[in-house]
Amino acid sequence: MRDTTSQDRNHELQSLLEQMRDHPERDWTEARKRVKILREVLQSEGELSGD
């Protein structure tokens, strides 16, 4: 098993944001929570890319 990297987190964040944008009709409650956590972690690591 490999460690999760900032690149992995950033990829997950971008994937979630694209899905949310492409399918606004879905319930994204849990995904929004995950997006918030990913942004906080990436911000603390100094790895958050501007969006």
Rosetta constraint file for C-alpha pairs under 8 A:
AtomPair CA 4 CA 8 HARMONIC 6.10 0.50
AtomPair CA 4 CA 9 HARMONIC 7.29 0.50
AtomPair CA 5 CA 9 HARMONIC 6.43 0.50
AtomPair CA 6 CA 10 HARMONIC 6.02 0.50
AtomPair CA 6 CA 42 HARMONIC 6.61 0.50
AtomPair CA 6 CA 45 HARMONIC 7.72 0.50
AtomPair CA 6 CA 47 HARMONIC 6.60 0.50
AtomPair CA 7 CA 11 HARMONIC 6.07 0.50
AtomPair CA 8 CA 12 HARMONIC 6.20 0.50
AtomPair CA 9 CA 13 HARMONIC 6.11 0.50
AtomPair CA 9 CA 38 HARMONIC 6.39 0.50
AtomPair CA 9 CA 42 HARMONIC 7.38 0.50
AtomPair CA 10 CA 14 HARMONIC 6.18 0.50
AtomPair CA 10 CA 38 HARMONIC 7.60 0.50
AtomPair CA 10 CA 42 HARMONIC 7.40 0.50
AtomPair CA 10 CA 48 HARMONIC 7.30 0.50
AtomPair CA 10 CA 49 HARMONIC 7.98 0.50
AtomPair CA 11 CA 15 HARMONIC 6.10 0.50
AtomPair CA 12 CA 16 HARMONIC 6.16 0.50
AtomPair CA 13 CA 17 HARMONIC 6.20 0.50
AtomPair CA 13 CA 35 HARMONIC 5.99 0.50
AtomPair CA 13 CA 38 HARMONIC 6.44 0.50
AtomPair CA 13 CA 39 HARMONIC 7.63 0.50
AtomPair CA 14 CA 18 HARMONIC 6.14 0.50
AtomPair CA 15 CA 19 HARMONIC 6.23 0.50
AtomPair CA 16 CA 20 HARMONIC 6.11 0.50
AtomPair CA 16 CA 31 HARMONIC 6.90 0.50
AtomPair CA 16 CA 35 HARMONIC 7.24 0.50
AtomPair CA 17 CA 21 HARMONIC 6.10 0.50
AtomPair CA 17 CA 35 HARMONIC 7.81 0.50
AtomPair CA 18 CA 22 HARMONIC 6.02 0.50
AtomPair CA 19 CA 23 HARMONIC 5.97 0.50
AtomPair CA 20 CA 24 HARMONIC 5.61 0.50
AtomPair CA 20 CA 26 HARMONIC 7.87 0.50
AtomPair CA 20 CA 28 HARMONIC 6.96 0.50
AtomPair CA 28 CA 32 HARMONIC 5.94 0.50
AtomPair CA 29 CA 33 HARMONIC 6.58 0.50
AtomPair CA 30 CA 34 HARMONIC 6.38 0.50
AtomPair CA 31 CA 35 HARMONIC 6.08 0.50
AtomPair CA 32 CA 36 HARMONIC 6.20 0.50
AtomPair CA 33 CA 37 HARMONIC 6.37 0.50
AtomPair CA 34 CA 38 HARMONIC 6.06 0.50
AtomPair CA 35 CA 39 HARMONIC 6.07 0.50
AtomPair CA 36 CA 40 HARMONIC 6.22 0.50
AtomPair CA 37 CA 41 HARMONIC 6.19 0.50
AtomPair CA 38 CA 42 HARMONIC 6.03 0.50
AtomPair CA 39 CA 43 HARMONIC 5.87 0.50
AtomPair CA 39 CA 48 HARMONIC 6.76 0.50
AtomPair CA 40 CA 44 HARMONIC 6.16 0.50
AtomPair CA 41 CA 45 HARMONIC 6.25 0.50
AtomPair CA 42 CA 46 HARMONIC 6.02 0.50
AtomPair CA 42 CA 47 HARMONIC 4.99 0.50
AtomPair CA 42 CA 48 HARMONIC 4.94 0.50
AtomPair CA 43 CA 47 HARMONIC 6.00 0.50
AtomPair CA 43 CA 48 HARMONIC 5.22 0.50
